[in-house]
Amino acid sequence: MQQLLTQDRDWLEPWEATTPGLRTVVNARWMISSLRAQARRGTGYGFVILKDGLVVGQLNVANVQHGSVSSATIGYWIAKSTAGQNIMPTAVALAIDFLMDDVGLHRVEIDIRPENLPSLRVVEKLGLRQEGLKERFIHIDGAWRDHKIFAITAEEKTGSMLNRLANTRSE
Ligand SMILES: CC(C)(COP(=O)(O)OP(=O)(O)OC[C@H]1O[C@@H](n2cnc3c(N)ncnc32)[C@H](O)[C@@H]1OP(=O)(O)O)[C@@H](O)C(=O)NCCC(=O)NCCS
């Protein structure tokens, strides 16, 4: 993970969350331990994406809220050398199925910069609904950036997301 995050800096940096006033340091060990702490508290889940047994990316579930909100937000990245193989739409489909069918959440959200065309394709392939634009929503790559908000609620998920993905791909 550390090796991928380091070698793919130019590929990942334009889309990575940053903290205002702090220089970003790549530290996979710290990130993994923070994700494990979130998982213990039930506020987040961290997944690695494997291809042929090798780590090629990551999918994080953050802002997990139960009860009257029952929602979570998904974020993701894949190694540059592995992009364009439909891996992330598949990973997101599996994550939404897990979050709704196993964890019991009602809503899953994905926030994307309008400039991030590959990521917009991911949510398009999965048929997520666009809810609107949040201006200057998240600090990314050193500045506050607008984000398009995409979501799906349990009422819209008829069957498995993997099947939905397979159907949109064959259309
Ligand atoms: C966004 C991202 C996760 C997509 O993952 P993926 O597994 O490549 O997804 P897909 O295979 O469905 O490809 C999505 C689109 O990327 C584009 N794409 C394909 N190959 C590509 C490549 N080698 N390099 C860049 N973009 C490529 C295509 O437009 C593709 O759409 P298409 O399948 O209709 O042709 C990946 O591009 C990525 O990690 N980017 C950097 C980090 C990032 O943007 N994270 C998301 C923040 S919201």
The ligand as an ORCA input file, in Angstrom:
! r2SCAN-3c Opt
* xyz 0 1
  C     -11.733      6.874    -10.584
  C     -11.072      5.505    -10.599
  C     -11.176      4.901     -9.216
  C     -11.805      4.602    -11.603
  O     -11.425      3.241    -11.398
  P     -11.362      2.174    -12.587
  O     -11.255      0.833    -11.966
  O     -10.330      2.564    -13.555
  O     -12.813      2.369    -13.247
  P     -13.252      1.962    -14.732
  O     -12.465      0.806    -15.215
  O     -14.725      1.870    -14.680
  O     -12.857      3.227    -15.619
  C     -13.579      4.445    -15.502
  C     -13.181      5.368    -16.647
  O     -11.813      5.740    -16.508
  C     -11.278      6.038    -17.838
  N     -10.077      5.238    -18.045
  C      -9.959      4.010    -18.612
  N      -8.653      3.625    -18.616
  C      -7.968      4.623    -18.044
  C      -6.584      4.829    -17.769
  N      -5.674      3.887    -18.065
  N      -6.230      5.970    -17.161
  C      -7.145      6.892    -16.840
  N      -8.468      6.760    -17.064
  C      -8.879      5.647    -17.661
  C     -12.349      5.693    -18.828
  O     -13.033      6.887    -19.151
  C     -13.261      4.768    -18.018
  O     -14.585      4.787    -18.491
  P     -15.052      3.667    -19.589
  O     -14.961      2.332    -18.886
  O     -16.419      4.070    -19.939
  O     -14.057      3.746    -20.726
  C      -9.566      5.626    -11.003
  O      -9.493      6.346    -12.209
  C      -8.715      6.303     -9.934
  O      -8.340      5.706     -8.937
  N      -8.371      7.603    -10.163
  C      -7.511      8.360     -9.243
  C      -8.118      8.546     -7.842
  C      -9.544      9.008     -7.897
  O      -9.945      9.755     -8.774
  N     -10.361      8.567     -6.923
  C     -11.780      8.919     -6.852
  C     -12.020     10.204     -6.200
  S     -13.766     10.600     -6.200
*
